[in-house]
Amino acid sequence: MGRNSIESWLHNRIANECGMNNQGHRQLFTRQNVEAYHLIKLRQILRYAFEHSTFYRELFDRAGVSPDHVNTLEDLSLLPFTEPAHLAQEPYRFLCTSRAEVARVFSFVTSGTTGPQKKIFWSVEDLERITDFMAVGMAMVAGPEDIIQIILPDGRPYSQADLLRLGVLKLGANPVVADMESSAEDQFELQQSMHSTVIFGYAGQIYRMSKKLEAKHDLKKSGVRALFLAAEYLPEARRKELQNIWNCSVYTHYGLTEMGLGVAVECEAHKGYHFNEVDLLLEVVDPQTGARVESGREGELVFTTLTRRAMPLIRYRTHDLSRLIPETCSCGASTLLRIDSIRKRRESVIFLSTGDELYPALFDEVLCEIPGFIDYQAVLKQRDQMDCLEFKIELVEEKPDSIACLHKNLAAIPALAKNISAGTMLEPSIEIVPWGALKSENRAKKLILDQRGQNQ
């Protein structure tokens, strides 16, 4: 495998910012160099946030801590967390600059959830760093010779599509921004006319588009050599299906608006994510206690922005659950940390009456193995004092054995099999709906709707 572009970029940025410009010094990079950089940047951003943000000054004062208490990376755990609700309740108190210096205000509700909108503020300098990493992340998939079709929400300046466009330009490649509302056929015509070689977009939308197009076109001859997918978990069965449809590589991306949209990217090994360690410091904590967990154990991802000017975030709880992979990646990036796939969020996990966990990725894994499966909606109810799952399943075409295949695959989920066998859960009910019926229900981060306790 070629050298990891994120690792090369990390080394160069640390060398430039820490005065290690000698090429010999760069060749001696270790994980200790990265951690030394992190400590320098951490202490700087804590002091900056404490002095300029009324939110952090008051938060630290209430907790009886100050930036001076942080002398090691481990000392970060002395500081309180920033919760997502804070961004909705009092966003302007986070600001470390005047409002006139804010170049972009990003208002949003986290996909798959409801509630007040959160606000994120970015300065011109922040946007430059965001597009810098977008260029580096895209370099894991593409090169200057590529034409990259971007299917993301637009509305310039500095929309998701526009920021990625700027990142692609920094890479030296050619961006083509497509209308997200265009039909699959229109997207294909654009790809053919512009000779796009890489398509970037939301996984669910790209999959639906691919299934529509394969009925009319031989996509293996389209000239697309890579799909770059964002926003939702991609089961391996679906990755393999897309690879077969297009005869191309399929990469995934992990992003958070709060962290600047681009956070982490797969390498050629497709075994977890390398993330932006120039601008972000990661902790993995127990979701209940907040204590750090050992490398390799699942916990909640908590990020601290190291270089943000307008709105630093300190120990921001993402609610995303994953783990650090302790082994060195086969791509050879020995100084980078690696995050495993993000298969669940705190909001997406529900518990059966027996205490067993259910979350959407469990269903994604087994349902995506069924030919013609497109999407689903799952509702958990209670009947006769027993848990019961009701599914709406969207298929390309219903076949005589479709219901039986769906039941068989769902029965392979240990939590369902255990509870049904024990008599604490009813067999799932399944309704097959026509292709396209659930499109409006498609969420970037799917939830199981828990309606237990409601009047049936």
Residue pairs with C-beta under 8 A, 6 or more apart in sequence:
1 267
1 268
1 269
1 330
1 331
1 332
2 268
3 332
4 140
4 267
4 274
4 329
4 331
4 332
4 333
4 336
5 136
5 139
5 140
6 136
6 137
6 140
6 265
6 267
6 274
6 275
6 276
6 333
6 336
7 274
7 333
7 335
7 336
9 136
9 278
10 34
10 277
10 278
10 335
10 336
11 26
11 29
11 335
12 26
13 278
14 20
14 29
14 33
14 34
14 37
14 278
15 21
15 25
15 26
17 37
18 36
18 37
18 40
20 26
20 33
29 335
30 335
31 334
31 335
33 335
34 277
34 335
35 73
38 73
38 277
38 281
38 306
39 72
39 73
41 281
41 306
41 307
42 70
42 73
42 76
42 281
42 304
42 306
43 67
43 70
44 306
45 304
45 305
45 306
45 307
45 308
45 312
45 314
46 67
46 70
46 79
46 314
47 67
48 96
48 312
49 56
49 96
49 312
49 314
50 56
50 57
50 60
50 66
50 67
51 57
52 95
52 96
52 97
53 93
53 94
53 95
53 96
53 312
54 93
55 86
55 90
55 93
55 94
56 94
56 312
56 314
58 93
59 80
59 82
60 66
60 67
60 79
60 80
62 80
63 79
63 80
65 78
65 79
65 80
69 75
69 78
69 79
70 76
70 78
70 79
73 281
76 281
76 283
76 304
76 315
77 283
77 291
77 292
79 314
79 315
80 315
81 290
81 302
81 315
81 316
81 317
82 313
82 314
82 315
82 316
82 317
83 317
84 110
84 118
84 258
84 316
84 317
84 318
84 319
86 94
87 94
87 118
87 119
87 120
87 258
88 115
88 116
88 117
88 118
88 119
89 116
91 118
91 119
91 120
91 121
91 311
92 99
92 119
94 121
94 311
94 312
94 313
95 102
95 121
95 310
95 311
96 309
96 310
96 311
96 312
97 121
97 123
97 309
97 310
101 123
101 124
101 310
102 121
102 122
102 123
102 310
103 122
103 123
103 124
103 126
103 127
103 158
103 310
104 121
104 122
104 127
104 157
104 158
105 119
105 120
105 121
105 122
106 119
106 120
106 121
106 122
106 257
107 117
107 118
107 119
107 120
108 117
108 118
108 120
108 257
109 115
109 116
109 117
109 118
110 118
110 319
110 445
111 231
111 443
111 444
111 445
112 345
112 347
112 348
112 443
112 444
112 445
112 446
112 447
113 347
113 445
113 447
118 257
118 258
120 257
120 258
120 311
121 310
121 311
122 130
122 158
122 260
122 310
122 311
123 309
123 310
125 309
126 260
126 308
126 309
126 310
126 311
127 158
127 163
129 260
129 279
129 307
130 163
130 167
130 260
130 261
130 262
131 163
131 166
131 167
131 170
132 167
132 170
133 167
133 260
133 262
133 276
133 278
133 279
134 163
134 164
134 166
134 167
134 168
134 170
134 261
134 262
135 167
135 168
135 170
135 171
136 276
137 167
137 253
137 262
137 264
137 265
137 276
138 148
138 164
138 167
138 168
138 171
138 173
138 200
138 228
139 171
140 251
140 265
140 266
140 267
140 268
140 274
141 198
141 226
141 228
141 249
141 251
141 265
142 148
142 168
142 171
142 173
142 197
142 198
142 226
142 228
143 171
143 172
143 173
144 171
144 172
144 173
145 173
145 197
146 173
146 174
146 197
146 198
146 225
147 173
147 174
147 175
147 176
147 194
147 195
147 196
147 197
147 198
148 168
148 173
148 174
148 175
148 176
148 196
148 197
148 198
148 199
148 200
148 228
149 176
149 178
149 187
149 190
149 191
149 194
149 196
149 198
149 199
149 200
150 161
150 164
150 165
150 168
150 175
150 176
150 177
150 178
150 200
150 201
151 178
151 180
151 187
151 199
151 200
151 201
151 202
151 205
151 206
152 159
152 160
152 161
152 164
152 177
152 180
152 200
152 201
152 202
152 230
153 159
153 160
153 161
153 180
154 160
154 161
154 162
154 177
154 179
154 180
155 162
156 162
160 261
161 177
162 177
163 261
164 175
164 200
165 175
165 177
167 262
168 174
168 175
169 175
176 190
176 194
176 196
178 187
178 190
179 186
180 201
180 205
182 190
184 208
184 209
184 212
184 213
185 212
185 213
185 216
187 209
188 209
188 213
188 217
188 222
190 196
191 199
191 222
191 223
191 224
192 222
192 223
195 223
196 223
196 224
197 223
197 224
197 225
197 226
198 224
198 225
198 226
198 227
198 228
199 206
199 224
199 226
199 227
199 228
200 227
200 228
200 229
200 230
201 228
201 229
201 230
202 229
202 230
202 231
202 232
202 444
203 229
203 230
203 231
203 232
203 234
203 238
203 252
204 231
204 232
204 375
204 442
204 444
205 442
206 227
206 229
206 242
207 238
207 242
207 374
208 374
208 439
210 219
210 242
210 245
210 246
211 245
211 374
211 396
213 219
214 245
219 245
219 246
219 247
220 245
220 246
220 247
222 246
224 246
224 248
225 248
225 249
226 248
226 249
226 250
226 251
227 242
227 246
227 248
227 249
227 250
227 251
228 251
228 252
228 253
229 250
229 251
229 252
229 253
230 252
230 253
230 255
231 255
231 444
231 445
232 444
232 445
232 446
233 341
233 342
233 343
233 360
233 361
233 364
234 250
234 252
235 361
235 364
235 365
235 368
236 365
237 365
237 368
237 369
238 364
238 368
239 250
239 252
239 270
241 368
242 250
243 249
243 250
249 268
251 265
251 266
251 270
252 266
252 273
253 262
253 264
253 265
253 266
253 273
254 263
254 264
254 265
254 273
254 275
254 339
254 342
255 261
255 262
255 263
255 264
256 263
256 303
256 318
256 320
258 303
258 313
258 316
258 318
259 276
259 280
259 303
259 305
259 313
259 316
259 318
260 276
260 279
260 305
260 308
262 276
263 273
263 275
263 276
263 280
263 303
264 273
264 274
264 275
264 276
264 339
265 273
265 274
265 275
266 272
266 273
266 274
267 274
267 329
267 331
267 333
268 331
269 329
269 330
269 331
271 325
271 329
271 330
271 338
272 325
272 329
272 338
272 339
272 340
272 341
273 338
273 339
273 340
273 341
274 329
274 333
274 336
274 337
274 338
275 282
275 336
275 337
275 339
277 336
277 337
278 306
278 307
279 305
279 306
279 307
279 308
280 303
280 304
280 305
280 306
281 303
281 304
281 306
282 301
282 302
282 303
282 324
282 337
282 339
283 292
283 301
283 302
283 303
283 304
283 315
284 292
284 293
284 295
284 297
284 298
284 299
284 300
284 301
284 302
284 322
284 323
284 324
285 291
285 292
285 293
285 299
285 300
285 302
286 292
286 293
286 299
286 300
287 299
287 300
287 321
287 346
292 299
293 299
293 323
295 323
295 324
295 326
296 323
296 324
296 325
296 326
297 323
298 321
298 322
298 323
299 321
299 322
299 323
300 317
300 318
300 319
300 320
300 321
300 346
301 318
301 320
301 321
301 322
301 339
301 342
302 315
302 316
302 317
302 318
303 313
303 316
303 318
304 313
304 314
304 315
304 316
305 312
305 313
305 314
305 316
319 345
319 346
319 347
320 342
320 344
320 345
321 342
321 343
321 344
321 345
321 346
321 349
322 339
322 340
322 341
322 342
322 343
323 339
323 340
324 337
324 338
324 339
324 340
325 338
325 339
325 340
328 334
329 336
329 338
343 359
343 361
344 359
344 360
344 361
345 445
347 447
348 359
348 360
348 445
348 446
348 447
348 448
349 357
349 358
349 359
350 357
350 358
350 359
350 380
350 448
350 450
351 357
351 358
352 358
352 387
352 415
352 419
352 424
352 425
353 386
353 387
353 424
354 418
354 419
354 422
354 424
356 415
356 418
356 419
357 415
358 380
358 415
358 416
358 448
359 448
360 378
360 446
360 447
360 448
362 413
362 415
363 376
363 378
363 410
363 413
363 448
364 446
366 409
366 410
366 412
366 413
367 373
367 376
367 393
367 406
367 409
367 410
369 409
370 395
370 402
370 405
370 406
370 409
372 395
372 396
372 397
372 399
372 402
373 393
373 394
373 395
373 396
374 394
374 395
374 396
374 435
374 438
375 394
375 438
375 439
375 441
375 442
376 391
376 392
376 393
376 394
376 438
377 391
377 392
377 438
377 441
377 449
378 389
378 390
378 391
378 448
378 449
379 389
379 390
379 391
379 448
379 449
379 451
380 387
380 388
380 389
380 390
380 448
380 449
380 450
380 451
380 452
381 387
381 388
381 389
381 390
381 451
381 452
381 454
381 456
382 388
382 452
382 453
382 456
383 426
383 456
384 426
386 423
386 424
386 425
386 426
387 419
387 424
387 425
387 426
387 452
388 425
388 426
388 428
388 429
389 416
389 425
389 428
389 429
389 448
390 428
390 429
390 431
391 406
391 410
391 428
391 429
391 430
391 431
392 431
392 432
392 433
392 437
392 438
393 402
393 406
393 430
393 431
393 432
393 433
394 432
394 433
394 434
394 435
394 436
394 437
394 438
395 402
395 432
395 435
396 435
397 435
398 432
402 432
403 430
403 432
406 430
407 427
407 428
407 430
410 416
410 428
411 417
411 420
416 425
416 428
419 425
420 426
420 427
